[in-house]
Amino acid sequence: MKILITGMAGFIGMHLAKVLSAAGHEITGIDNLSSITYEASLKLGRLQALGFTGDPLSEPRLEHDNLTFMRLDLTDEDAITKLIAEGGFAVVVNLAALAGVRLSTREPEAYFKSNADGFFNVLNAIRLVPQGRRPRLVFASSSSVYGDCTKVPFSEDNTEIEQVSVYAATKRINEIIARTYASLYQLDAIGLRFFTVYGPWGRPDMAPFIFTRALLSGKEITLFNQGKLRRDFTYVDDIVEGVRRIVEGRGNQGKAVPFAVYNIGCGTPIELFDFVHELESAVGIKGNLILGAMQQGDVHQTYADVSKLQRDYAFRPQVSLHEGIGRFWDWYKNYYQVKI
């Protein structure tokens, strides 16, 4: 199956490309290699881990086995339309976006352009492909669309949700326009609300990286909301397995679904205190913990109800927090050549 992955040099994109290419699928990946949220060097490292040996910053196209990479921005409407029109893809997996709740409050214009305008370009390009050749769309949404929801666990059936960050709003916009397009133009689209993904090759602006750097440097670790934030930490391999099942159509009793939204999470919220203690145990260093106030745009907890994904795709997360943190630390100390 020919599959397009946008954001392939990103955290989830890299892991998904690795799994799908190993399964024999023909993968084309694009990424703008932006350094807005973190240095592009990690993105280049992910591409190298996929087997690419050329320079993606200067070469227009890289190939390795059944993987192809092109540097391309979703906001380039003409290029995106041409790629999807001529690519012959069975599925488009849209993972490209500016991530990060807190940064989105400071850079709203950049987030809207990338996450809303860019997504629309992908969606509209799919619409323009004639029926019969039109690819299915699987796209990344986020648990942040639930806002500071108090009804737990978070269910896809709960429509009384209010977003509290620009990032979350852009993801909700994606869901709404995709649902509308699915209804108006008879295209298939599935949105995936990811819950606090962590693991090797993750984003440096996320808690595992921030806390690990602080442990190794002896700096303070600030736990917001007095350390009482709860997150449904989900290991990246579990996320990718859920995406793979949907991409390959392994579920829904063989029925076509024009539009659907699924939570992909672990279903077990963890307090930040407990997460840090697990990380301290893996690294072997006690942290200097400082309690801080709640941050603008943040939420008190995330808690995934994954029963819908279990029902339709037999998905069950497999990796415990203890095992996932151990794998993350093994990768981190090797990649950054940590000596303790």
C-alpha positions in Angstrom: 0.0 0.0 0.0 1.3 3.5 -0.9 1.1 5.8 2.1 1.9 9.5 2.5 3.1 10.6 6.0 3.3 14.3 6.7 5.6 15.2 9.5 7.7 12.1 8.9 10.7 13.7 10.6 8.6 14.3 13.7 8.4 12.1 16.8 5.4 10.0 15.9 6.0 10.3 12.2 9.5 8.7 12.3 8.2 5.7 14.4 5.2 5.2 12.2 7.3 5.3 9.0 9.6 2.7 10.5 6.8 0.3 11.4 4.8 0.7 8.2 7.9 0.4 5.9 9.0 -2.8 7.8 5.5 -4.2 7.1 6.2 -3.7 3.4 4.2 -0.6 2.6 5.6 2.0 0.2 6.1 5.2 2.3 6.5 8.8 1.1 7.2 11.2 3.9 7.3 15.0 3.9 8.4 17.5 6.6 9.4 21.2 6.6 12.2 20.5 9.1 11.2 23.6 11.0 13.1 24.6 14.1 10.3 26.8 15.6 9.6 24.4 18.6 13.0 22.7 18.8 16.3 22.3 16.9 16.0 20.6 13.5 19.1 18.5 14.3 16.9 16.0 16.1 14.6 15.7 13.1 17.7 15.1 10.9 18.7 12.4 13.4 15.4 10.7 13.0 15.7 10.6 9.3 19.2 9.1 9.6 17.6 6.5 12.0 15.2 5.6 9.1 18.2 4.9 6.9 18.5 8.1 4.9 22.1 9.1 4.2 21.8 12.3 2.1 21.3 15.9 3.2 17.5 16.6 3.4 18.2 20.3 3.8 19.8 20.6 0.3 18.6 17.5 -1.7 15.0 17.7 -3.0 14.4 14.0 -2.6 16.0 11.2 -0.6 15.3 7.5 -1.0 16.1 4.4 1.0 14.5 1.0 0.3 10.7 1.6 0.3 11.0 5.0 2.0 11.1 8.4 0.2 11.5 11.8 1.9 10.9 15.3 0.5 11.3 18.6 2.3 7.9 20.2 1.9 5.7 22.6 3.9 1.9 22.0 4.2 1.3 25.7 3.6 2.7 25.3 0.1 -0.8 24.7 -1.4 0.3 24.0 -5.0 3.0 21.6 -4.0 0.7 19.7 -1.6 -2.1 19.5 -4.2 0.3 18.2 -6.9 1.8 15.6 -4.6 -1.5 14.1 -3.5 -3.0 14.3 -7.0 -0.1 12.4 -8.6 1.1 10.2 -5.7 -1.4 7.4 -6.0 -1.7 7.1 -2.3 -4.2 4.8 -0.6 -3.9 6.6 2.7 -2.6 10.1 3.8 -1.5 10.2 7.4 -1.3 13.9 8.5 1.0 14.3 11.5 2.6 17.6 10.5 1.8 20.4 12.9 3.4 22.9 15.3 3.1 21.2 18.7 3.1 22.6 22.2 0.3 24.1 24.2 2.2 26.8 26.0 4.2 28.1 23.0 0.9 28.4 21.0 -0.3 31.1 23.4 2.8 33.2 22.5 2.8 32.4 18.7 -0.8 32.1 17.7 -0.4 33.3 14.1 2.3 30.6 13.4 0.2 27.9 15.0 -2.9 28.8 13.0 -1.1 29.0 9.7 0.6 25.7 10.2 -2.1 23.6 11.9 -5.3 25.0 10.4 -4.2 26.4 7.0 -1.8 23.5 6.4 -4.3 20.9 7.4 -6.9 22.4 5.1 -4.5 22.2 2.1 -4.1 18.5 2.7 -7.9 17.9 3.1 -8.8 19.9 0.1 -6.1 18.2 -2.0 -7.7 14.9 -1.1 -11.1 16.2 -2.2 -9.8 17.1 -5.6 -8.7 13.5 -6.3 -11.4 11.7 -8.2 -13.6 9.2 -6.5 -12.2 5.7 -6.9 -8.6 7.0 -6.5 -9.2 9.3 -3.5 -7.0 8.4 -0.5 -8.3 7.9 3.0 -7.2 10.5 5.6 -5.9 9.6 9.0 -5.0 12.7 11.0 -3.5 13.7 14.3 -5.7 15.5 16.7 -5.0 15.9 20.4 -6.2 15.2 23.9 -6.0 19.0 24.4 -9.3 19.4 22.5 -11.0 18.3 25.8 -9.7 21.4 27.5 -10.0 21.4 31.3 -12.8 18.8 31.2 -13.9 17.4 34.6 -15.9 14.5 33.2 -13.5 11.6 33.2 -12.4 9.5 31.5 -12.5 11.7 28.4 -14.9 10.2 25.9 -15.2 10.9 22.2 -19.0 11.2 22.8 -18.5 14.2 25.0 -19.3 17.2 22.8 -19.4 19.8 25.6 -15.7 20.6 25.5 -14.0 23.9 25.4 -10.4 24.4 24.3 -8.1 26.5 26.5 -5.1 27.0 24.2 -4.6 28.0 20.6 -3.0 24.7 19.8 -6.1 22.8 21.1 -8.3 25.2 19.1 -6.4 24.4 15.8 -6.8 20.7 16.4 -10.6 21.1 17.1 -10.8 23.1 13.9 -9.2 20.2 12.0 -11.8 17.8 13.4 -14.7 20.0 12.5 -13.7 20.8 8.9 -12.7 17.1 8.3 -16.2 16.0 9.5 -17.8 18.6 7.2 -15.7 17.5 4.2 -16.5 13.8 4.8 -20.2 14.6 4.7 -20.1 17.0 1.8 -17.6 15.3 -0.5 -17.8 11.6 0.5 -14.3 11.2 1.7 -13.1 9.0 4.5 -11.4 10.8 7.5 -10.4 9.5 10.9 -9.0 11.8 13.6 -6.8 10.5 16.4 -6.7 12.3 19.8 -3.2 11.4 21.1 -2.6 11.5 24.8 0.8 12.7 26.2 3.1 10.6 24.0 6.6 9.9 25.3 9.5 7.6 24.3 12.8 7.5 22.3 13.3 10.3 19.8 10.6 12.4 21.5 10.3 16.2 21.6 12.8 18.1 23.7 10.1 20.5 24.9 8.2 17.7 26.6 8.3 16.6 30.2 10.6 13.5 29.9 13.3 15.5 28.2 13.0 18.6 30.4 13.0 16.5 33.6 15.9 14.3 32.5 18.1 17.3 31.6 17.3 18.9 35.0 18.3 15.6 36.8 21.6 15.4 34.9 22.5 19.0 35.4 21.3 19.4 39.0 18.9 22.1 38.1 15.5 22.5 39.7 12.4 20.7 38.3 9.3 22.8 38.5 6.1 20.8 38.9 3.2 23.1 37.9 -0.1 23.1 39.8 1.9 22.1 42.9 2.8 18.8 41.2 -0.9 17.7 41.1 -1.2 17.7 37.3 -2.2 14.2 36.0 -1.3 13.0 32.5 -2.3 9.9 30.6 1.3 9.2 29.5 1.3 6.9 26.5 4.4 5.2 25.1 5.1 5.9 21.4 5.0 2.2 20.4 1.4 2.0 21.7 0.4 5.1 19.8 2.0 3.8 16.6 0.2 0.4 17.0 -3.1 2.2 17.2 -2.4 4.3 14.1 -1.2 1.2 12.2 -4.4 -0.7 12.9 -6.4 2.2 11.5 -4.2 2.8 8.5 -4.3 -0.9 7.5 -8.0 -1.0 8.1 -7.8 -3.7 10.8 -11.1 -3.2 12.5 -14.6 -1.9 12.3 -15.8 -5.3 11.2 -14.9 -4.4 7.6 -17.3 -1.5 7.5 -16.3 1.8 5.9 -16.6 4.8 8.2 -16.8 8.2 6.5 -15.7 10.1 9.6 -14.7 9.1 13.1 -12.6 10.3 16.0 -10.7 8.0 18.4 -8.8 8.5 21.6 -5.4 6.8 21.6 -4.0 6.7 25.1 -3.0 4.4 28.0 -6.2 5.0 30.0 -4.2 5.4 33.2 -3.5 9.0 34.3 -0.3 9.5 36.3 0.5 12.4 38.7 3.7 14.3 37.7 5.2 13.5 41.1 5.0 9.8 40.3 6.3 10.3 36.8 9.3 12.2 38.1 10.0 9.5 40.7 9.9 6.8 38.0 12.4 8.9 36.0 14.6 9.4 39.1 14.7 5.7 39.6 15.7 5.0 36.0 18.4 7.7 35.9 19.6 7.0 39.4 19.6 10.7 40.5 17.3 12.4 43.0 15.8 15.6 41.7 15.4 19.0 43.2 11.7 19.5 43.0 10.0 22.9 43.1 6.2 23.4 43.2 4.9 26.0 40.8 1.5 27.6 39.9 -0.8 26.5 37.1 0.3 27.7 33.7 -1.9 29.5 31.1 -3.3 27.2 28.6 -2.6 24.1 30.6 -5.1 21.6 32.0 -5.4 19.8 35.3 -5.6 16.3 33.9 -5.9 14.1 30.8 -7.5 10.7 31.0 -8.4 8.7 27.9 -11.4 6.5 27.5 -10.0 4.0 24.9 -13.1 1.7 24.8 -14.1 2.9 21.4 -10.7 2.0 19.9 -10.7 -1.3 21.7 -14.1 -2.1 20.3 -13.5 -1.2 16.7 -9.8 -2.1 16.3 -9.0 -4.4 19.2 -6.4 -1.9 20.5 -4.9 -2.3 23.9 -1.8 -0.4 25.2 1.0 -2.8 26.1 3.8 -0.7 27.6 3.8 0.2 31.3 5.2 3.5 32.6 8.1 1.7 34.3 9.0 -0.1 31.0 8.5 2.9 28.9 10.6 5.2 31.1 13.4 2.6 31.1 13.4 2.4 27.3 13.4 6.2 27.0 16.4 6.5 29.4 18.3 3.8 27.5 17.9 5.7 24.3 18.5 9.1 25.9 21.9 8.2 27.5 23.0 6.5 24.3 21.9 9.3 21.9 23.3 12.1 24.1 26.3 10.0 25.2 25.5 10.6 28.9 28.2 9.6 31.4 27.2 9.4 35.1 
